[in-house]
Amino acid sequence: MAKAEDKYLQVAKEIAVKFIEVGRISPAGFGDVFNEIYRGVKDAVENNPPARRRPPDNAE
């Protein structure tokens, strides 16, 4: 498995666990929701490259 995929899985798991903790999904619903969260994380990272940072206006 690629390093990026490992990160996607880790982030998706953390999001799903947080949703369980706050009551948005039940532990029984984890399997149903996890794939959607994983795809969302992967799409967000791969289809939206980080914005270029521009220097502050007062930079010399």
PQR file with spaces between the fields and no chain letter, atoms N, CA, C, O and H, PARSE charges and radii, in Angstrom:
ATOM       1  N    MET     1       0.844   -1.173    0.000 -0.4000 1.5000
ATOM       2  CA   MET     1       0.000    0.000    0.000 -0.0000 2.0000
ATOM       3  C    MET     1       0.893    1.240    0.000  0.5500 1.7000
ATOM       4  O    MET     1       1.903    1.284    0.702 -0.5500 1.4000
ATOM       5  N    ALA     2       0.529    2.206   -0.759 -0.4000 1.5000
ATOM       6  CA   ALA     2       1.316    3.428   -0.883 -0.0000 2.0000
ATOM       7  C    ALA     2       1.219    4.250    0.404  0.5500 1.7000
ATOM       8  O    ALA     2       0.257    4.145    1.165 -0.5500 1.4000
ATOM       9  H    ALA     2      -0.291    2.170   -1.330  0.4000 1.0000
ATOM      10  N    LYS     3       2.234    5.058    0.614 -0.4000 1.5000
ATOM      11  CA   LYS     3       2.272    5.901    1.808 -0.0000 2.0000
ATOM      12  C    LYS     3       1.064    6.828    1.871  0.5500 1.7000
ATOM      13  O    LYS     3       0.484    7.026    2.939 -0.5500 1.4000
ATOM      14  H    LYS     3       3.015    5.143   -0.004  0.4000 1.0000
ATOM      15  N    ALA     4       0.686    7.396    0.725 -0.4000 1.5000
ATOM      16  CA   ALA     4      -0.467    8.296    0.692 -0.0000 2.0000
ATOM      17  C    ALA     4      -1.740    7.559    1.099  0.5500 1.7000
ATOM      18  O    ALA     4      -2.557    8.102    1.843 -0.5500 1.4000
ATOM      19  H    ALA     4       1.157    7.235   -0.142  0.4000 1.0000
ATOM      20  N    GLU     5      -1.915    6.338    0.621 -0.4000 1.5000
ATOM      21  CA   GLU     5      -3.112    5.571    0.967 -0.0000 2.0000
ATOM      22  C    GLU     5      -3.159    5.276    2.460  0.5500 1.7000
ATOM      23  O    GLU     5      -4.231    5.281    3.064 -0.5500 1.4000
ATOM      24  H    GLU     5      -1.252    5.897    0.016  0.4000 1.0000
ATOM      25  N    ASP     6      -1.993    5.016    3.058 -0.4000 1.5000
ATOM      26  CA   ASP     6      -1.941    4.808    4.505 -0.0000 2.0000
ATOM      27  C    ASP     6      -2.439    6.048    5.243  0.5500 1.7000
ATOM      28  O    ASP     6      -3.176    5.943    6.224 -0.5500 1.4000
ATOM      29  H    ASP     6      -1.121    5.011    2.568  0.4000 1.0000
ATOM      30  N    LYS     7      -2.036    7.210    4.770 -0.4000 1.5000
ATOM      31  CA   LYS     7      -2.466    8.467    5.393 -0.0000 2.0000
ATOM      32  C    LYS     7      -3.969    8.679    5.214  0.5500 1.7000
ATOM      33  O    LYS     7      -4.656    9.100    6.144 -0.5500 1.4000
ATOM      34  H    LYS     7      -1.438    7.296    3.973  0.4000 1.0000
ATOM      35  N    TYR     8      -4.478    8.384    4.007 -0.4000 1.5000
ATOM      36  CA   TYR     8      -5.920    8.519    3.771 -0.0000 2.0000
ATOM      37  C    TYR     8      -6.696    7.623    4.741  0.5500 1.7000
ATOM      38  O    TYR     8      -7.690    8.049    5.328 -0.5500 1.4000
ATOM      39  H    TYR     8      -3.920    8.042    3.252  0.4000 1.0000
ATOM      40  N    LEU     9      -6.234    6.384    4.902 -0.4000 1.5000
ATOM      41  CA   LEU     9      -6.897    5.456    5.817 -0.0000 2.0000
ATOM      42  C    LEU     9      -6.851    5.963    7.247  0.5500 1.7000
ATOM      43  O    LEU     9      -7.847    5.891    7.967 -0.5500 1.4000
ATOM      44  H    LEU     9      -5.426    6.038    4.425  0.4000 1.0000
ATOM      45  N    GLN    10      -5.704    6.475    7.659 -0.4000 1.5000
ATOM      46  CA   GLN    10      -5.547    6.977    9.020 -0.0000 2.0000
ATOM      47  C    GLN    10      -6.487    8.157    9.282  0.5500 1.7000
ATOM      48  O    GLN    10      -7.163    8.201   10.310 -0.5500 1.4000
ATOM      49  H    GLN    10      -4.895    6.534    7.074  0.4000 1.0000
ATOM      50  N    VAL    11      -6.524    9.098    8.359 -0.4000 1.5000
ATOM      51  CA   VAL    11      -7.378   10.272    8.529 -0.0000 2.0000
ATOM      52  C    VAL    11      -8.852    9.871    8.503  0.5500 1.7000
ATOM      53  O    VAL    11      -9.642   10.353    9.315 -0.5500 1.4000
ATOM      54  H    VAL    11      -5.975    9.061    7.524  0.4000 1.0000
ATOM      55  N    ALA    12      -9.220    8.997    7.579 -0.4000 1.5000
ATOM      56  CA   ALA    12     -10.612    8.555    7.486 -0.0000 2.0000
ATOM      57  C    ALA    12     -11.041    7.846    8.767  0.5500 1.7000
ATOM      58  O    ALA    12     -12.162    8.028    9.241 -0.5500 1.4000
ATOM      59  H    ALA    12      -8.579    8.606    6.919  0.4000 1.0000
ATOM      60  N    LYS    13     -10.147    7.041    9.320 -0.4000 1.5000
ATOM      61  CA   LYS    13     -10.457    6.337   10.566 -0.0000 2.0000
ATOM      62  C    LYS    13     -10.659    7.329   11.705  0.5500 1.7000
ATOM      63  O    LYS    13     -11.594    7.193   12.493 -0.5500 1.4000
ATOM      64  H    LYS    13      -9.236    6.893    8.935  0.4000 1.0000
ATOM      65  N    GLU    14      -9.786    8.323   11.790 -0.4000 1.5000
ATOM      66  CA   GLU    14      -9.903    9.320   12.851 -0.0000 2.0000
ATOM      67  C    GLU    14     -11.207   10.104   12.734  0.5500 1.7000
ATOM      68  O    GLU    14     -11.850   10.401   13.741 -0.5500 1.4000
ATOM      69  H    GLU    14      -9.026    8.434   11.149  0.4000 1.0000
ATOM      70  N    ILE    15     -11.594   10.436   11.515 -0.4000 1.5000
ATOM      71  CA   ILE    15     -12.860   11.151   11.309 -0.0000 2.0000
ATOM      72  C    ILE    15     -14.033   10.264   11.713  0.5500 1.7000
ATOM      73  O    ILE    15     -14.945   10.722   12.402 -0.5500 1.4000
ATOM      74  H    ILE    15     -11.072   10.195   10.697  0.4000 1.0000
ATOM      75  N    ALA    16     -14.019    9.012   11.294 -0.4000 1.5000
ATOM      76  CA   ALA    16     -15.116    8.092   11.629 -0.0000 2.0000
ATOM      77  C    ALA    16     -15.214    7.900   13.143  0.5500 1.7000
ATOM      78  O    ALA    16     -16.315    7.893   13.695 -0.5500 1.4000
ATOM      79  H    ALA    16     -13.278    8.640   10.734  0.4000 1.0000
ATOM      80  N    VAL    17     -14.088    7.745   13.810 -0.4000 1.5000
ATOM      81  CA   VAL    17     -14.092    7.582   15.269 -0.0000 2.0000
ATOM      82  C    VAL    17     -14.659    8.829   15.934  0.5500 1.7000
ATOM      83  O    VAL    17     -15.443    8.729   16.878 -0.5500 1.4000
ATOM      84  H    VAL    17     -13.194    7.750   13.362  0.4000 1.0000
ATOM      85  N    LYS    18     -14.266   10.000   15.446 -0.4000 1.5000
ATOM      86  CA   LYS    18     -14.794   11.242   16.018 -0.0000 2.0000
ATOM      87  C    LYS    18     -16.305   11.322   15.814  0.5500 1.7000
ATOM      88  O    LYS    18     -17.026   11.744   16.718 -0.5500 1.4000
ATOM      89  H    LYS    18     -13.630   10.080   14.679  0.4000 1.0000
ATOM      90  N    PHE    19     -16.793   10.921   14.637 -0.4000 1.5000
ATOM      91  CA   PHE    19     -18.235   10.907   14.397 -0.0000 2.0000
ATOM      92  C    PHE    19     -18.939    9.965   15.367  0.5500 1.7000
ATOM      93  O    PHE    19     -20.034   10.268   15.840 -0.5500 1.4000
ATOM      94  H    PHE    19     -16.207   10.578   13.903  0.4000 1.0000
ATOM      95  N    ILE    20     -18.325    8.836   15.664 -0.4000 1.5000
ATOM      96  CA   ILE    20     -18.903    7.908   16.644 -0.0000 2.0000
ATOM      97  C    ILE    20     -18.928    8.550   18.025  0.5500 1.7000
ATOM      98  O    ILE    20     -19.927    8.462   18.739 -0.5500 1.4000
ATOM      99  H    ILE    20     -17.436    8.589   15.281  0.4000 1.0000
ATOM     100  N    GLU    21     -17.824    9.196   18.399 -0.4000 1.5000
ATOM     101  CA   GLU    21     -17.734    9.831   19.720 -0.0000 2.0000
ATOM     102  C    GLU    21     -18.788   10.906   19.918  0.5500 1.7000
ATOM     103  O    GLU    21     -19.335   11.033   21.013 -0.5500 1.4000
ATOM     104  H    GLU    21     -17.012    9.267   17.819  0.4000 1.0000
ATOM     105  N    VAL    22     -19.083   11.675   18.891 -0.4000 1.5000
ATOM     106  CA   VAL    22     -20.068   12.754   19.036 -0.0000 2.0000
ATOM     107  C    VAL    22     -21.485   12.304   18.700  0.5500 1.7000
ATOM     108  O    VAL    22     -22.423   13.098   18.770 -0.5500 1.4000
ATOM     109  H    VAL    22     -18.639   11.572   18.001  0.4000 1.0000
ATOM     110  N    GLY    23     -21.643   11.042   18.338 -0.4000 1.5000
ATOM     111  CA   GLY    23     -22.973   10.495   18.111 -0.0000 2.0000
ATOM     112  C    GLY    23     -23.526   10.686   16.714  0.5500 1.7000
ATOM     113  O    GLY    23     -24.713   10.445   16.492 -0.5500 1.4000
ATOM     114  H    GLY    23     -20.881   10.397   18.282  0.4000 1.0000
ATOM     115  N    ARG    24     -22.704   11.114   15.761 -0.4000 1.5000
ATOM     116  CA   ARG    24     -23.198   11.299   14.384 -0.0000 2.0000
ATOM     117  C    ARG    24     -23.464    9.961   13.697  0.5500 1.7000
ATOM     118  O    ARG    24     -24.385    9.847   12.889 -0.5500 1.4000
ATOM     119  H    ARG    24     -21.741   11.311   15.941  0.4000 1.0000
ATOM     120  N    ILE    25     -22.655    8.947   14.020 -0.4000 1.5000
ATOM     121  CA   ILE    25     -22.894    7.598   13.504 -0.0000 2.0000
ATOM     122  C    ILE    25     -22.742    6.619   14.663  0.5500 1.7000
ATOM     123  O    ILE    25     -22.084    6.917   15.660 -0.5500 1.4000
ATOM     124  H    ILE    25     -21.906    9.040   14.677  0.4000 1.0000
ATOM     125  N    SER    26     -23.352    5.460   14.522 -0.4000 1.5000
ATOM     126  CA   SER    26     -23.210    4.437   15.555 -0.0000 2.0000
ATOM     127  C    SER    26     -22.061    3.514   15.169  0.5500 1.7000
ATOM     128  O    SER    26     -21.712    3.418   13.993 -0.5500 1.4000
ATOM     129  H    SER    26     -23.887    5.218   13.713  0.4000 1.0000
ATOM     130  N    PRO    27     -21.468    2.831   16.153 -0.5600 1.5000
ATOM     131  CA   PRO    27     -20.400    1.887   15.821  0.2800 2.0000
ATOM     132  C    PRO    27     -20.863    0.838   14.801  0.5500 1.7000
ATOM     133  O    PRO    27     -20.064    0.357   13.998 -0.5500 1.4000
ATOM     134  N    ALA    28     -22.126    0.494   14.835 -0.4000 1.5000
ATOM     135  CA   ALA    28     -22.659   -0.472   13.879 -0.0000 2.0000
ATOM     136  C    ALA    28     -22.658    0.091   12.461  0.5500 1.7000
ATOM     137  O    ALA    28     -22.588   -0.669   11.495 -0.5500 1.4000
ATOM     138  H    ALA    28     -22.775    0.885   15.487  0.4000 1.0000
ATOM     139  N    GLY    29     -22.734    1.404   12.326 -0.4000 1.5000
ATOM     140  CA   GLY    29     -22.755    2.039   11.015 -0.0000 2.0000
ATOM     141  C    GLY    29     -21.376    2.353   10.467  0.5500 1.7000
ATOM     142  O    GLY    29     -21.257    2.912    9.376 -0.5500 1.4000
ATOM     143  H    GLY    29     -22.790    2.021   13.111  0.4000 1.0000
ATOM     144  N    PHE    30     -20.332    2.003   11.206 -0.4000 1.5000
ATOM     145  CA   PHE    30     -18.961    2.321   10.801 -0.0000 2.0000
ATOM     146  C    PHE    30     -18.646    1.808    9.401  0.5500 1.7000
ATOM     147  O    PHE    30     -18.123    2.552    8.572 -0.5500 1.4000
ATOM     148  H    PHE    30     -20.429    1.550   12.092  0.4000 1.0000
ATOM     149  N    GLY    31     -18.958    0.560    9.137 -0.4000 1.5000
ATOM     150  CA   GLY    31     -18.646   -0.043    7.837 -0.0000 2.0000
ATOM     151  C    GLY    31     -19.334    0.651    6.680  0.5500 1.7000
ATOM     152  O    GLY    31     -18.762    0.785    5.598 -0.5500 1.4000
ATOM     153  H    GLY    31     -19.383   -0.044    9.810  0.4000 1.0000
ATOM     154  N    ASP    32     -20.550    1.089    6.904 -0.4000 1.5000
ATOM     155  CA   ASP    32     -21.297    1.761    5.845 -0.0000 2.0000
ATOM     156  C    ASP    32     -20.736    3.148    5.539  0.5500 1.7000
ATOM     157  O    ASP    32     -20.723    3.575    4.385 -0.5500 1.4000
ATOM     158  H    ASP    32     -21.014    0.980    7.783  0.4000 1.0000
ATOM     159  N    VAL    33     -20.282    3.836    6.557 -0.4000 1.5000
ATOM     160  CA   VAL    33     -19.861    5.219    6.410 -0.0000 2.0000
ATOM     161  C    VAL    33     -18.372    5.343    6.071  0.5500 1.7000
ATOM     162  O    VAL    33     -17.966    6.296    5.406 -0.5500 1.4000
ATOM     163  H    VAL    33     -20.292    3.489    7.494  0.4000 1.0000
ATOM     164  N    PHE    34     -17.572    4.400    6.518 -0.4000 1.5000
ATOM     165  CA   PHE    34     -16.123    4.528    6.369 -0.0000 2.0000
ATOM     166  C    PHE    34     -15.697    4.705    4.920  0.5500 1.7000
ATOM     167  O    PHE    34     -14.853    5.554    4.631 -0.5500 1.4000
ATOM     168  H    PHE    34     -17.902    3.626    7.058  0.4000 1.0000
ATOM     169  N    ASN    35     -16.257    3.929    4.005 -0.4000 1.5000
ATOM     170  CA   ASN    35     -15.875    4.046    2.593 -0.0000 2.0000
ATOM     171  C    ASN    35     -16.172    5.433    2.038  0.5500 1.7000
ATOM     172  O    ASN    35     -15.389    5.968    1.253 -0.5500 1.4000
ATOM     173  H    ASN    35     -16.943    3.240    4.240  0.4000 1.0000
ATOM     174  N    GLU    36     -17.291    6.014    2.437 -0.4000 1.5000
ATOM     175  CA   GLU    36     -17.621    7.356    1.977 -0.0000 2.0000
ATOM     176  C    GLU    36     -16.631    8.381    2.528  0.5500 1.7000
ATOM     177  O    GLU    36     -16.202    9.284    1.809 -0.5500 1.4000
ATOM     178  H    GLU    36     -17.927    5.580    3.074  0.4000 1.0000
ATOM     179  N    ILE    37     -16.273    8.242    3.795 -0.4000 1.5000
ATOM     180  CA   ILE    37     -15.313    9.164    4.396 -0.0000 2.0000
ATOM     181  C    ILE    37     -13.966    9.020    3.706  0.5500 1.7000
ATOM     182  O    ILE    37     -13.326   10.019    3.378 -0.5500 1.4000
ATOM     183  H    ILE    37     -16.622    7.509    4.379  0.4000 1.0000
ATOM     184  N    TYR    38     -13.527    7.776    3.482 -0.4000 1.5000
ATOM     185  CA   TYR    38     -12.239    7.531    2.827 -0.0000 2.0000
ATOM     186  C    TYR    38     -12.207    8.172    1.435  0.5500 1.7000
ATOM     187  O    TYR    38     -11.250    8.861    1.084 -0.5500 1.4000
ATOM     188  H    TYR    38     -14.047    6.965    3.749  0.4000 1.0000
ATOM     189  N    ARG    39     -13.257    7.939    0.652 -0.4000 1.5000
ATOM     190  CA   ARG    39     -13.305    8.537   -0.695 -0.0000 2.0000
ATOM     191  C    ARG    39     -13.299   10.057   -0.622  0.5500 1.7000
ATOM     192  O    ARG    39     -12.665   10.715   -1.447 -0.5500 1.4000
ATOM     193  H    ARG    39     -14.034    7.378    0.937  0.4000 1.0000
ATOM     194  N    GLY    40     -13.992   10.611    0.346 -0.4000 1.5000
ATOM     195  CA   GLY    40     -14.019   12.057    0.505 -0.0000 2.0000
ATOM     196  C    GLY    40     -12.652   12.631    0.839  0.5500 1.7000
ATOM     197  O    GLY    40     -12.253   13.659    0.292 -0.5500 1.4000
ATOM     198  H    GLY    40     -14.507   10.077    1.016  0.4000 1.0000
ATOM     199  N    VAL    41     -11.933   11.965    1.740 -0.4000 1.5000
ATOM     200  CA   VAL    41     -10.587   12.416    2.109 -0.0000 2.0000
ATOM     201  C    VAL    41      -9.658   12.313    0.904  0.5500 1.7000
ATOM     202  O    VAL    41      -8.920   13.249    0.599 -0.5500 1.4000
ATOM     203  H    VAL    41     -12.257   11.129    2.184  0.4000 1.0000
ATOM     204  N    LYS    42      -9.698   11.178    0.226 -0.4000 1.5000
ATOM     205  CA   LYS    42      -8.822   10.960   -0.925 -0.0000 2.0000
ATOM     206  C    LYS    42      -9.102   11.979   -2.031  0.5500 1.7000
ATOM     207  O    LYS    42      -8.173   12.559   -2.594 -0.5500 1.4000
ATOM     208  H    LYS    42     -10.298   10.417    0.474  0.4000 1.0000
ATOM     209  N    ASP    43     -10.375   12.193   -2.338 -0.4000 1.5000
ATOM     210  CA   ASP    43     -10.737   13.164   -3.374 -0.0000 2.0000
ATOM     211  C    ASP    43     -10.319   14.577   -2.983  0.5500 1.7000
ATOM     212  O    ASP    43      -9.832   15.337   -3.820 -0.5500 1.4000
ATOM     213  H    ASP    43     -11.129   11.722   -1.881  0.4000 1.0000
ATOM     214  N    ALA    44     -10.508   14.925   -1.725 -0.4000 1.5000
ATOM     215  CA   ALA    44     -10.146   16.272   -1.275 -0.0000 2.0000
ATOM     216  C    ALA    44      -8.655   16.525   -1.430  0.5500 1.7000
ATOM     217  O    ALA    44      -8.243   17.615   -1.829 -0.5500 1.4000
ATOM     218  H    ALA    44     -10.904   14.308   -1.045  0.4000 1.0000
ATOM     219  N    VAL    45      -7.854   15.528   -1.118 -0.4000 1.5000
ATOM     220  CA   VAL    45      -6.399   15.702   -1.209 -0.0000 2.0000
ATOM     221  C    VAL    45      -5.933   15.678   -2.656  0.5500 1.7000
ATOM     222  O    VAL    45      -5.147   16.533   -3.067 -0.5500 1.4000
ATOM     223  H    VAL    45      -8.189   14.643   -0.794  0.4000 1.0000
ATOM     224  N    GLU    46      -6.402   14.720   -3.424 -0.4000 1.5000
ATOM     225  CA   GLU    46      -5.897   14.546   -4.786 -0.0000 2.0000
ATOM     226  C    GLU    46      -6.453   15.561   -5.776  0.5500 1.7000
ATOM     227  O    GLU    46      -5.788   15.886   -6.760 -0.5500 1.4000
ATOM     228  H    GLU    46      -7.040   14.026   -3.090  0.4000 1.0000
ATOM     229  N    ASN    47      -7.642   16.059   -5.539 -0.4000 1.5000
ATOM     230  CA   ASN    47      -8.260   16.976   -6.496 -0.0000 2.0000
ATOM     231  C    ASN    47      -8.150   18.442   -6.102  0.5500 1.7000
ATOM     232  O    ASN    47      -8.595   19.318   -6.844 -0.5500 1.4000
ATOM     233  H    ASN    47      -8.182   15.795   -4.740  0.4000 1.0000
ATOM     234  N    ASN    48      -7.569   18.715   -4.957 -0.4000 1.5000
ATOM     235  CA   ASN    48      -7.430   20.093   -4.487 -0.0000 2.0000
ATOM     236  C    ASN    48      -6.028   20.298   -3.939  0.5500 1.7000
ATOM     237  O    ASN    48      -5.813   20.227   -2.729 -0.5500 1.4000
ATOM     238  H    ASN    48      -7.207   18.003   -4.355  0.4000 1.0000
ATOM     239  N    PRO    49      -5.076   20.552   -4.826 -0.5600 1.5000
ATOM     240  CA   PRO    49      -3.706   20.748   -4.341  0.2800 2.0000
ATOM     241  C    PRO    49      -3.630   21.955   -3.407  0.5500 1.7000
ATOM     242  O    PRO    49      -4.426   22.888   -3.515 -0.5500 1.4000
ATOM     243  N    PRO    50      -2.672   21.924   -2.498 -0.5600 1.5000
ATOM     244  CA   PRO    50      -2.559   23.052   -1.558  0.2800 2.0000
ATOM     245  C    PRO    50      -2.402   24.370   -2.303  0.5500 1.7000
ATOM     246  O    PRO    50      -1.727   24.444   -3.329 -0.5500 1.4000
ATOM     247  N    ALA    51      -3.024   25.388   -1.780 -0.4000 1.5000
ATOM     248  CA   ALA    51      -2.923   26.713   -2.385 -0.0000 2.0000
ATOM     249  C    ALA    51      -1.507   27.249   -2.198  0.5500 1.7000
ATOM     250  O    ALA    51      -0.852   26.994   -1.187 -0.5500 1.4000
ATOM     251  H    ALA    51      -3.573   25.328   -0.947  0.4000 1.0000
ATOM     252  N    ARG    52      -1.065   27.978   -3.176 -0.4000 1.5000
ATOM     253  CA   ARG    52       0.247   28.606   -3.053 -0.0000 2.0000
ATOM     254  C    ARG    52       0.184   29.660   -1.965  0.5500 1.7000
ATOM     255  O    ARG    52      -0.752   30.456   -1.892 -0.5500 1.4000
ATOM     256  H    ARG    52      -1.597   28.185   -3.998  0.4000 1.0000
ATOM     257  N    ARG    53       1.178   29.645   -1.146 -0.4000 1.5000
ATOM     258  CA   ARG    53       1.240   30.667   -0.108 -0.0000 2.0000
ATOM     259  C    ARG    53       1.979   31.868   -0.647  0.5500 1.7000
ATOM     260  O    ARG    53       3.057   31.745   -1.228 -0.5500 1.4000
ATOM     261  H    ARG    53       1.938   28.999   -1.205  0.4000 1.0000
ATOM     262  N    ARG    54       1.402   33.002   -0.453 -0.4000 1.5000
ATOM     263  CA   ARG    54       2.094   34.204   -0.888 -0.0000 2.0000
ATOM     264  C    ARG    54       2.671   34.872    0.356  0.5500 1.7000
ATOM     265  O    ARG    54       2.135   34.731    1.455 -0.5500 1.4000
ATOM     266  H    ARG    54       0.526   33.102    0.019  0.4000 1.0000
ATOM     267  N    PRO    55       3.757   35.593    0.171 -0.5600 1.5000
ATOM     268  CA   PRO    55       4.390   36.242    1.328  0.2800 2.0000
ATOM     269  C    PRO    55       3.482   37.337    1.876  0.5500 1.7000
ATOM     270  O    PRO    55       2.675   37.906    1.140 -0.5500 1.4000
ATOM     271  N    PRO    56       3.613   37.629    3.159 -0.5600 1.5000
ATOM     272  CA   PRO    56       2.810   38.717    3.740  0.2800 2.0000
ATOM     273  C    PRO    56       3.079   40.022    2.999  0.5500 1.7000
ATOM     274  O    PRO    56       4.141   40.204    2.403 -0.5500 1.4000
ATOM     275  N    ASP    57       2.114   40.916    3.043 -0.4000 1.5000
ATOM     276  CA   ASP    57       2.236   42.202    2.345 -0.0000 2.0000
ATOM     277  C    ASP    57       3.418   43.032    2.830  0.5500 1.7000
ATOM     278  O    ASP    57       3.971   43.831    2.075 -0.5500 1.4000
ATOM     279  H    ASP    57       1.251   40.768    3.527  0.4000 1.0000
ATOM     280  N    ASN    58       3.804   42.845    4.091 -0.4000 1.5000
ATOM     281  CA   ASN    58       4.890   43.640    4.644 -0.0000 2.0000
ATOM     282  C    ASN    58       6.251   42.960    4.519  0.5500 1.7000
ATOM     283  O    ASN    58       7.229   43.434    5.098 -0.5500 1.4000
ATOM     284  H    ASN    58       3.354   42.197    4.705  0.4000 1.0000
ATOM     285  N    ALA    59       6.331   41.863    3.775 -0.4000 1.5000
ATOM     286  CA   ALA    59       7.603   41.164    3.606 -0.0000 2.0000
ATOM     287  C    ALA    59       8.530   41.982    2.711  0.5500 1.7000
ATOM     288  O    ALA    59       8.094   42.606    1.743 -0.5500 1.4000
ATOM     289  H    ALA    59       5.537   41.479    3.305  0.4000 1.0000
ATOM     290  N    GLU    60       9.782   41.967    3.047 -0.4000 1.5000
ATOM     291  CA   GLU    60      10.740   42.751    2.242 -0.0000 2.0000
ATOM     292  C    GLU    60      11.661   41.852    1.484  0.5500 1.7000
ATOM     293  O    GLU    60      12.530   42.330    0.755 -0.5500 1.4000
ATOM     294  H    GLU    60      10.136   41.460    3.833  0.4000 1.0000
